[in-house]
Amino acid sequence: MEEIVEQADLLGYRGEKKEEYLKQEFKLLSERQEKREEAERQEKKEEAEHQERKEEAKRQAREKKEEADRRER
């Protein structure tokens, strides 16, 4: 955040123009953060779904093996 204020100063913004610049930059920063958080949530969701499918496949394989073992007896 300090970097944004420093950037405004370096660009020579003062008063109302500086305030407007800061509002715009903070809004963009907030939007980027929201997108990053949403991407992280989506990634976690996809990982959880993948894990569920993996566990389901293991369960089905185990059930098939148990069924095959019962048939052999």
C-alpha positions as CSV (number, residue, x, y, z in Angstrom):
1,M,0.0,0.0,0.0
2,E,2.8,2.3,0.8
3,E,4.2,1.6,-2.7
4,I,1.0,2.9,-4.2
5,V,1.2,6.1,-2.3
6,E,4.9,6.5,-3.2
7,Q,4.0,5.8,-6.9
8,A,1.3,8.6,-6.7
9,D,3.9,10.9,-5.3
10,L,6.4,10.0,-8.0
11,L,3.8,10.7,-10.6
12,G,3.3,14.1,-9.2
13,Y,-0.3,13.6,-8.1
14,R,-1.5,16.0,-5.4
15,G,-4.8,16.7,-3.7
16,E,-7.9,15.5,-5.4
17,K,-6.1,13.9,-8.3
18,K,-3.9,11.9,-5.8
19,E,-7.0,10.7,-3.9
20,E,-8.7,9.6,-7.2
21,Y,-5.5,7.8,-8.2
22,L,-5.3,6.0,-4.9
23,K,-8.9,5.0,-4.9
24,Q,-8.5,3.5,-8.4
25,E,-5.3,1.7,-7.5
26,F,-6.7,0.3,-4.2
27,K,-9.8,-0.8,-6.1
28,L,-7.6,-2.7,-8.6
29,L,-5.6,-4.2,-5.8
30,S,-8.8,-5.4,-4.1
31,E,-10.1,-6.9,-7.3
32,R,-6.8,-8.7,-7.9
33,Q,-6.9,-10.1,-4.4
34,E,-10.5,-11.3,-4.8
35,K,-9.6,-13.0,-8.1
36,R,-6.6,-14.7,-6.5
37,E,-8.7,-15.9,-3.5
38,E,-11.4,-17.2,-5.9
39,A,-8.8,-19.1,-7.9
40,E,-7.5,-20.6,-4.7
41,R,-11.0,-21.6,-3.6
42,Q,-11.6,-23.2,-7.0
43,E,-8.3,-25.0,-6.9
44,K,-9.1,-26.4,-3.4
45,K,-12.6,-27.5,-4.6
46,E,-11.1,-29.2,-7.7
47,E,-8.5,-31.0,-5.5
48,A,-11.2,-32.2,-3.1
49,E,-13.3,-33.5,-6.0
50,H,-10.3,-35.3,-7.5
51,Q,-9.6,-36.9,-4.1
52,E,-13.3,-38.0,-3.8
53,R,-13.1,-39.6,-7.3
54,K,-9.8,-41.3,-6.4
55,E,-11.3,-42.7,-3.2
56,E,-14.4,-43.8,-5.0
57,A,-12.3,-45.6,-7.6
58,K,-10.4,-47.4,-4.8
59,R,-13.6,-48.4,-3.1
60,Q,-15.0,-49.8,-6.4
61,A,-11.8,-51.7,-7.1
62,R,-11.8,-53.2,-3.6
63,E,-15.5,-54.2,-4.0
64,K,-14.7,-55.9,-7.3
65,K,-11.8,-57.7,-5.8
66,E,-13.9,-58.9,-2.8
67,E,-16.6,-60.1,-5.2
68,A,-14.1,-62.0,-7.3
69,D,-12.6,-63.5,-4.1
70,R,-16.1,-64.7,-3.0
71,R,-16.7,-66.3,-6.4
72,E,-13.5,-68.2,-6.2
73,R,-14.5,-69.8,-2.9
